[in-house]
Amino acid sequence: MNAVANGSVAGLPIVLLADDLTGALDCAAVFVRAGFTAYVSVDGEVDTPPGHSVISINANTRRLDAAQAVRVIRTATRGIAQSGASLRYVKIDSTLRGHPGLEIGISAEATGVSLALVAPSFPGAGRVVRDGEDDGDEDERGRRGSDGNDD
């Protein structure tokens, strides 16, 4: 049975994988506000204290080069699989900084997912996807994310 009970799937924690610490904290906060217990792994470790229904992992890949990011994500997804937990969400940057394609692809492959919903949005900062197109804010030089929000 794969039912959600007390914030976990079949008694195992829900795992979130983020490309930076802000994203890991933001994702965990959503679950905590909904009444779940969450643990944020700031160093990318999957091995966490027991008793949490949500584990949010900071993979810290956003500023790495592609080869390093691939190694980190593969290590994290292997660790998640070995723990028996289930990766349910990959948090990417809403302005697509870092390596979102690699991270989503590796995570999907590692979990056996054949379809991933990708919505790089942060509506509060004017960054949204409409009709499959990025409709986010740019500054006068064409830079994304110029509002100072780092997510």
C-alpha positions as CSV (number, residue, x, y, z in Angstrom):
1,M,0.0,0.0,0.0
2,N,1.4,3.4,-1.0
3,A,-0.8,5.7,1.0
4,V,0.3,8.8,2.7
5,A,-0.1,8.6,6.5
6,N,1.3,11.0,9.0
7,G,3.3,12.7,6.3
8,S,5.2,9.6,5.2
9,V,4.7,7.1,2.4
10,A,4.4,3.6,3.8
11,G,6.1,4.7,7.0
12,L,9.2,6.1,5.2
13,P,10.0,9.8,5.0
14,I,9.2,11.8,1.9
15,V,12.5,13.1,0.5
16,L,13.0,16.5,-1.2
17,L,16.3,17.3,-3.1
18,A,17.2,20.9,-3.5
19,D,20.1,22.6,-5.4
20,D,20.8,25.0,-2.6
21,L,20.2,25.6,1.1
22,T,17.5,28.2,0.6
23,G,15.5,25.8,-1.6
24,A,15.9,23.0,0.9
25,L,14.7,25.2,3.8
26,D,11.8,26.7,1.7
27,C,10.5,23.3,0.8
28,A,10.7,21.9,4.3
29,A,8.9,25.0,5.6
30,V,5.9,24.3,3.4
31,F,5.6,20.8,5.0
32,V,6.1,22.1,8.5
33,R,3.3,24.7,8.1
34,A,1.1,21.8,7.0
35,G,1.8,19.9,10.2
36,F,4.6,17.5,9.1
37,T,7.9,17.1,10.9
38,A,10.9,17.9,8.7
39,Y,14.7,17.6,8.9
40,V,16.9,19.7,6.6
41,S,20.2,18.1,5.7
42,V,22.5,21.1,5.2
43,D,25.5,19.0,4.1
44,G,23.8,16.8,1.6
45,E,23.8,13.7,3.8
46,V,20.9,11.3,3.4
47,D,21.6,9.5,6.7
48,T,19.4,11.6,9.0
49,P,18.0,11.2,12.5
50,P,14.8,9.0,12.7
51,G,11.4,10.3,13.4
52,H,10.9,12.9,10.6
53,S,8.2,12.5,8.0
54,V,10.0,14.8,5.5
55,I,13.7,15.0,4.8
56,S,14.9,18.0,2.7
57,I,18.4,17.6,1.4
58,N,20.6,20.5,0.3
59,A,22.7,19.0,-2.5
60,N,24.4,22.4,-3.0
61,T,24.9,21.8,-6.7
62,R,23.8,25.2,-8.1
63,R,27.3,26.7,-8.3
64,L,29.2,23.5,-9.1
65,D,30.3,22.6,-12.6
66,A,28.2,20.0,-14.5
67,A,30.5,17.1,-13.8
68,Q,30.6,17.8,-10.0
69,A,26.8,18.3,-10.0
70,V,26.3,14.9,-11.7
71,R,28.5,13.2,-9.0
72,V,26.6,14.8,-6.1
73,I,23.1,14.1,-7.5
74,R,24.0,10.5,-8.3
75,T,25.5,10.0,-4.8
76,A,22.4,11.6,-3.2
77,T,19.9,9.5,-5.3
78,R,21.8,6.3,-4.5
79,G,21.7,7.2,-0.8
80,I,18.0,7.9,-0.9
81,A,17.3,4.6,-2.7
82,Q,19.5,2.7,-0.2
83,S,17.6,4.2,2.7
84,G,14.3,2.9,1.4
85,A,12.8,6.4,1.3
86,S,11.2,7.9,-1.7
87,L,12.4,11.0,-3.6
88,R,9.3,13.0,-4.3
89,Y,10.4,16.5,-5.3
90,V,13.5,18.0,-6.9
91,K,13.7,21.8,-6.1
92,I,15.4,23.8,-8.9
93,D,16.0,27.5,-9.2
94,S,13.1,29.4,-10.6
95,T,15.4,31.3,-13.0
96,L,17.0,27.9,-14.1
97,R,20.4,28.7,-12.7
98,G,22.6,25.7,-12.0
99,H,21.9,22.3,-13.7
100,P,18.2,21.7,-13.5
101,G,18.1,19.4,-16.6
102,L,20.8,17.2,-15.3
103,E,19.4,17.1,-11.8
104,I,15.9,16.3,-12.9
105,G,17.1,13.7,-15.4
106,I,19.4,11.9,-13.0
107,S,16.7,11.9,-10.3
108,A,14.1,10.6,-12.7
109,E,16.4,7.8,-13.9
110,A,17.3,6.9,-10.3
111,T,13.7,6.6,-9.2
112,G,12.3,5.0,-12.3
113,V,10.1,8.0,-13.1
114,S,9.2,8.2,-16.8
115,L,7.5,11.6,-16.6
116,A,8.5,14.7,-14.6
117,L,6.4,17.8,-14.2
118,V,8.8,20.8,-14.4
119,A,7.5,24.2,-13.3
120,P,10.3,26.7,-12.6
121,S,8.2,29.4,-11.0
122,F,8.1,31.9,-8.2
123,P,4.9,33.8,-8.6
124,G,5.6,36.1,-5.7
125,A,8.6,37.5,-7.6
126,G,6.8,37.6,-11.0
127,R,8.4,34.4,-12.3
128,V,5.8,32.1,-13.9
129,V,5.3,29.7,-16.7
130,R,2.4,30.4,-19.0
131,D,1.4,28.2,-21.9
132,G,4.7,26.3,-21.6
133,E,6.8,29.5,-21.8
134,D,8.8,31.2,-19.2
135,D,7.1,34.5,-18.5
136,G,9.4,35.8,-15.8
137,D,10.9,39.1,-15.0
138,E,14.2,40.4,-16.5
139,D,16.0,43.5,-15.7
140,E,17.1,46.1,-18.2
141,R,20.1,44.0,-19.2
142,G,18.1,40.8,-19.7
143,R,19.3,39.2,-16.4
144,R,16.9,36.9,-14.6
145,G,16.3,37.1,-10.8
146,S,17.3,40.7,-10.5
147,D,14.9,41.3,-7.6
148,G,17.4,40.0,-5.1
149,N,15.5,36.7,-4.3
150,D,17.9,33.8,-4.5
151,D,15.7,30.9,-5.4
